[in-house]
Amino acid sequence: MMKGGIIMDVVNADQARIAEEAGACAVMALERVPADIRRDGGVARMADPEKVKKIKDAVTIPVMAKCRIGHFVEAQILETLNVDFIDESEVLTPADEENHIDKTVFKIPFVCGARNLGEALRRIAEGAAMIRTKGEAGTGNVVEAVRHARAIRREIAVARSLGSAELCGYAKDLGVPLDLLRKTAELGRLPVVNFAAGGLATPADVGLLMQLG
């Protein structure tokens, strides 16, 4: 259902309904646009649970919500709210600068951002069900998302070119499990759905990232 679709950021139920009518495959429930919160010097946190509930009640498509990196209690709250997906997101103010959430203990699927293959596979090893480029959220500039998409594709190509001994060394260099890197090399892509995010502002930007894979 999500593959090939658009996920729209929304801050209220009215925006969620508009997004659904426009063909969005899901909506991301936000308190405010995180880039605006950071610009104003504030701390960007999980959206208010009441707002998430209102958005869920307003639409029939999946509702996603963000939690701060490492903030497993925010994730527990979102799971209790029965959102469809949780985004452990770098665009919110991090709660833990060293550790991400252990996503394997949750029943709800997680999506996480990645700038390169190492980050992507580490998040998958932690239990992420989807990966997205990090990009540069709130700028309307697609260049960082393109950089991250190309980096992941380039590093997968490197993995595919290596023998088993070299692949073991590459896994150590990336800091990822060897079996996960081997599976990625065999598939020629990430073993989960890969979305693009961060600075996509036009349909052409979306098409560019879709064609980059």
ZIKABEL-V131678 format. One record per pair of residues at least 4 apart in sequence whose C-alpha atoms are under 7 Angstrom apart, sorted by the first residue. I is the first residue (numbers start at 1). GAP is how many residues later the second one is. Records with the same first field share a line. If there is no record, write none. Layout:
BEGIN
I: GAP ; GAP
END
This chain:
BEGIN
2: 23
5: 19 ; 20
6: 18 ; 19 ; 20
7: 17 ; 18 ; 19 ; 20 ; 21
8: 11 ; 16 ; 18 ; 19 ; 20
9: 18 ; 19 ; 20 ; 21
10: 5 ; 6 ; 17 ; 18 ; 19 ; 20
11: 4 ; 18 ; 19 ; 20 ; 21
12: 4 ; 39 ; 43
13: 4 ; 41 ; 42 ; 45
14: 4
15: 4
16: 4 ; 11 ; 39 ; 42 ; 43
17: 4 ; 41 ; 42
18: 4
19: 4 ; 5
20: 4 ; 39 ; 41
25: 36
26: 35 ; 36 ; 37
27: 35 ; 36 ; 37
28: 35 ; 36 ; 37
29: 18 ; 23 ; 34 ; 35 ; 36
30: 17 ; 35
31: 16 ; 17
32: 5
33: 4
34: 4 ; 10 ; 57 ; 58
35: 4 ; 102 ; 103
36: 4
37: 4 ; 5 ; 6 ; 7
38: 4 ; 5 ; 6
43: 50
44: 48 ; 49
45: 22 ; 23 ; 47 ; 48
46: 20 ; 21 ; 22 ; 28
47: 4 ; 5
48: 4
49: 4
50: 4
51: 4
52: 4
53: 4
54: 4
55: 4
56: 7
62: 22
63: 20 ; 21 ; 22
64: 19 ; 20 ; 21 ; 22
65: 18 ; 20 ; 21 ; 22
66: 20 ; 21 ; 22 ; 23
67: 4 ; 7 ; 8 ; 19 ; 20 ; 21 ; 22
68: 20 ; 21 ; 22 ; 24 ; 25 ; 26 ; 27
69: 19 ; 20 ; 21 ; 25 ; 26 ; 27 ; 31 ; 32
70: 25 ; 26 ; 29 ; 30 ; 31
71: 4 ; 24 ; 25 ; 30
72: 4 ; 29
73: 4
74: 4
75: 4
76: 4
77: 4
78: 4 ; 5
79: 4 ; 29
84: 24
85: 23 ; 24 ; 25
86: 23 ; 24 ; 25
87: 23 ; 24 ; 25
88: 22 ; 23 ; 24
89: 23 ; 24
90: 4
102: 24 ; 25
103: 7 ; 23 ; 24 ; 25
104: 22 ; 23
109: 19 ; 20
110: 18 ; 19 ; 20
111: 17 ; 18 ; 19 ; 20
112: 11 ; 16 ; 18 ; 19 ; 20
113: 18 ; 19 ; 20 ; 21
114: 5 ; 6 ; 17 ; 18 ; 19 ; 20
115: 4 ; 18 ; 19 ; 33
116: 4 ; 32 ; 35 ; 36
117: 4 ; 35 ; 38
118: 4 ; 56 ; 57 ; 58
119: 4
120: 4 ; 11
121: 4 ; 55
122: 4 ; 54
123: 4 ; 5
124: 4 ; 5
129: 63
130: 62 ; 63 ; 64
131: 61 ; 62 ; 63 ; 64
132: 62 ; 63 ; 64 ; 65
133: 12 ; 15 ; 16 ; 62 ; 63 ; 64
134: 11 ; 63 ; 64
135: 7 ; 9 ; 10 ; 13 ; 62 ; 63 ; 64
136: 8 ; 9 ; 62 ; 63
137: 61 ; 62
138: 60 ; 61
139: 60
140: 59 ; 60 ; 61
141: 58 ; 59
142: 4 ; 56 ; 57 ; 58 ; 63
143: 4
144: 4
145: 4 ; 51 ; 52 ; 53 ; 54
146: 4 ; 63
147: 4
148: 4
149: 4 ; 63
150: 4
151: 4
152: 4
153: 4
154: 4
155: 4
156: 4 ; 29 ; 32 ; 33
157: 4
158: 4
159: 8 ; 26
160: 25 ; 26
162: 4 ; 5
163: 4
164: 4
165: 4
166: 4
167: 4
168: 4 ; 10
169: 4
170: 4
171: 4 ; 5 ; 6 ; 7 ; 10
172: 4
177: 4
178: 4
179: 4
180: 4
181: 4
182: 4
183: 4
184: 4 ; 5 ; 6 ; 7
185: 4
196: 13
200: 5 ; 6
201: 4
202: 4
203: 4
204: 4
205: 4
206: 4
207: 4
208: 4
209: 4
END
